Amino acid sequence: TRLRVCYEAPCESLHSFHGVFQIEGRSDGLLPLSVDQVIFRGSTVETTSKLWAVVIYTGHETRILRNAMKLKPRYKLSKLMLCYNKHIICLFAIQFALCTITATLYLSLSLAFLERHLYLPKSDALNVIEVFGAQLLQLTQFVPISILATLEVVKVIQSLLVVDRDPEMPGCKTNTCTIMEELGSVRHVFTDKTGTLTENVMLLKSLCIARPGLPASPSSRLLDSASAEPESSPRRTRPTGLSDFWSRSMHESVPRCLQGHVATDFPAEELRTEWGTRTNEGRVLLLAMSVCHSVMARPQEYPADPVLDASSPDELALVAGAAMLGVVFSDRPASNRVRLKVEHAWAADVLGCAVGDVDVTVLMVLPFDSDRKRMSVVVEFHGETLLLCKGADSAMAGAAAGDRDAANLELMRAVDSYSEAGLRTLVFGWKKFDPRELEELLTEYRDACIAASPERVREATEALESGLELVGCSGVEDMLQPRVPETLAALRNHGVKVWMLTGDKLETAVNIGHSAGLFPADSNSVVLDTTDAAELSEMLDFPRPLPPSVQEFPLVDVAPQRSVVVTG
């Protein structure tokens, strides 16, 4: 059997790859290749002990080297040093002009006196150059070179005393002596929310399912009291005693690496009671939390709990929530199989299986991207072919079927309550495929990938993910870093304007802004939600207040500060 790999020419993109794997002599021998099949230097293969590999790029064709060649080294100077350089150039220009004027006067006066006093020596170009050089030496102190040397010594001492020995910043070291003047010239600070203002350690706080004719699950009502807590309450800080809580709540087979990804007040027993054992929405939500993710189990050298790796801590929180309800992610025996361990009788009744190991066949994975804002997997489970999907509420609402408007409205209310409490939200949905329909859709998707047509791939993906039935949502908490409110207050008091960049919902972003102290209590909060230049200019003159769901401080006619929320 002869194999052939056709792939794109060398380029700089590290996040995309288009190719075709061809098996000669077979009608179905064309297989699309994407970036998921590319192994970059330094990667580790965990799910198989043997593989066939083909080297596609070498030397200067590798993407890492092509990106490195594009980067040009840039010499960085501080604003104060740039100011120094401008002043020195101006002073040297003035010094040069004075020397030129002196040499010119010397030449003109010597020529004038030479006509009346013939005994004077005749001036030539060499004498003019000597006079110019003599004046340049006399005006050497005009450019204060010694001051610049003194400033360098002062900056080194400042960096050692102010930064390296600051008790408020233990372990901090300066790599440049210009750090003080750079910090002193900062007027705006742009900060990310996740991982900068927050710890980027997600805790699953609550789950909610939506059923026609019934209100949201009680777990959503738990947030009513939680959102009313003060910002200094224990809910805002990292909980302690998780090991004791875990040992009381779950079985010993749950991986210990998931202990820090579920809130201590996660209502597992209440969810089991509310959902029951015959709830299809609970079955789909539990299965989606256990299967619709990219979590990998990395085995350890000694017989112990495996270490779970994920591209996002949100996925670890959802896997931990499923484990709390009795379905534990075990590993991936193959690239198209997920092994689950059902540890609770309630979970076994909901999924319709026995307690023990359960294998789920994964037919297709549609990874998350910034355009779709959702992730989907097509699985076979108990003879059914299902598409399980999770994503942002706006993206999921656009892909939802229109025959469950009442249940979807109730679900969106629960999502809003989660957002107003400062939680990150995800909405879950599903659909059941007819075998013939699925085969046609998968064929169209594969042909679009082989043709390397982004438009066709997008249309095929939308066809797979259309007509979803929304079943529930999750609320994940990302706690603030220590002393964030005090730090932002200090920056604001020194005249520094702080901007927080986030991809969360408007309500979540505003709640985090208030809890982090980004919005002072006496500020006038407004929102700008347009991309039209004329409309934006009108809003800047007459900005509208925040909607009632996110506005906490009423607008006043005269306010010492103004807080602005800008949406995409």
Protein Blocks (a to p, Z undefined) as FASTA:
>chain_A
ZZddddddddfbfkbccdddddehiaklcccddfklpccehiacfkbcbdcdddfbgcjl
pmklmmmmmpccdddddfklmmmmmmmmmmmmmmmmmmmmmmmmmmmmmmmmmmmmmmbc
cddfklmmmmmmmmmmmmmmmpcfklmmmmmmmmmmmmmmmmmmmmklghiacfbfklmm
mmmmpcbdcddfehplmnoiacdfbdcdddehiacdfklmmmmmmmmpcfkbmklpcceh
klmmmmmmmcfklcfklmmmccfklcfklmmmmnommbfklmmmmmmmmmnccbdcdddf
bdcddddddfbfklmmmmmmmmmnopacfbdfbfkbccdddfbfklmmmnopaedddddd
dfbdcdddfklopacddddeehiacddddddfklmmmmpcfklmmmmmmmmmmmmmmmmn
opacdddddddddfklmmmmmmmmmmmmmnopaklmmmmmmmmmgoiacfbdcddddddd
ehklmmmmmmmmnopacddddfbdfklmmmmmmmnomacfkbccddddbfbfklmmmmmm
mccdddfklmmbdcdfbdfbdcddddZZ
